[in-house]
Amino acid sequence: MPLKPDIRKNIFNKLKASLKKQCPPMVKAKDTSETFEIIGNKPVPYGSTKKTIPGMYFSSTVARKDMVSFYFLPAYFNRKGFDRVAPTAMKCLKGKSCFNFKKEEQVIEEELDALLSLGVEMWKKQGYMK
């Protein structure tokens, strides 16, 4: 069932605001009315050819018809500690790194900020950040 436009917009804006708080040190890669994406701030080799990319993908949010998706790549590598700092958000995790939000009360700003801060620390340890 499609989300009401105002609810979708509110969820998207909350997620986008939390992502924007991470810039800097993160870098904005895409910013449209329905998508917001941030990447690491250090060029890194990527893929089998080790082609240098401007920054390792970190997180994004996408407004969809029936939900707002929040992609958080650090959750794919290691979920340790994420359950502790963002229990409500982790209930919306579908798969390895995609969160699907359908209600405004599922998006708790303090949890998202803590989740993203842990992810930034992980990116620094992995060498994806200056």
LINKA-V742692 format. One line per field, one symbol per residue. ss: DSSP state (A for helix, B for strand, O for the rest). phi: phi as a letter, one per 40 degrees, with the letter a starting at -180 (. if undefined). burial: I if it has 24 or more other ideal C-beta (glycine too) atoms within 12 Angstrom, else O. A space follows every 50 residues. Layout:
ss: ???
phi: ???
burial: ???
//
This chain:
ss: OOOOAAAAAAAAAAAAAAAAOOOOOOBBBBBOOOBBBBBOOOOBBBOOOO BBBOOOBBBBBBBOOOOBBBBBOAAAAOOOOAAAAOAAAAOOBBOOOBBB BOOAAAOOAAAAAAAAAAAAAAAAAAOOOO
phi: .cccdccdcccdccccccccccbcccbcbaabcbaabbbcbbcbcagccf ccbcacdbaabbcbcbabcbbbcdcccacdgccccacccccccbgcabbb bbbcccbbdcccccccccccccccccgcbc
burial: OOIOOOIIOOIIIIIIOIIIIIIOIIIIOOOOOOIIIIIIIOOOOOOOOO OOOOIIIIIIIIIOOOIIIIIIIIIOOOOOOIOOIIOIIIOIIOOOIIII IIOOOIIIIOIIIIIIIIIIOIIOOOOIIO
//
